Amino acid sequence: MKVKKTINTYCPKCKKHTPHKVSLAKAGGRSKTHPLSRGNIKTRARLRGLGRGHGNLGRWGSKPPITKWKRAGVKTSKKNELKLTCDICKKSTIRQMPRSKKLELV
C-alpha cells in the first residue's frame, strides 16, 4: 500500500483540516531498566493465560512447542499505524490502517 508523505486531514487541536506529516508509528517496547526481570516475565505469562489451573504446571504448562517449520497461526500481513503530525500545531495523532503486506511512503 502506498501512502503520501503529507496528507490534508482533520486536526482535533486546530479543529480544522490542516496538512499533516505522515510517518510510521513504532510499537512501545518493554521497560529499558529491567527488560527481562523475573516479575515482568511472570506477569506477562499470567496475562497470556499461562500457569493457570491445578496440577503440575512446570514452567507454566505441559503443551509441547509448535515446531518451527509449521508456523501455525502466523499472519503474512500486519496492521500498520500511521503517526500524523500537524504542520501548524505539531500535535500528533495515530491512525490505524487496514491489513497490508507492505507499506510505502511516497
Sequence and secondary structure as in RCSB ss.txt:
>XXXX:A:sequence
MKVKKTINTYCPKCKKHTPHKVSLAKAGGRSKTHPLSRGNIKTRARLRGLGRGHGNLGRWGSKPPITKWKRAGVK
TSKKNELKLTCDICKKSTIRQMPRSKKLELV
>XXXX:A:secstr
 EE SEEEEEETTTTEEEEEEEEE     S SSSTT HHHHHHHHHHTTTT SSS  GGG       TTT TT  
S EEEEEEEEETTT  EEEEEEEEES  EE 
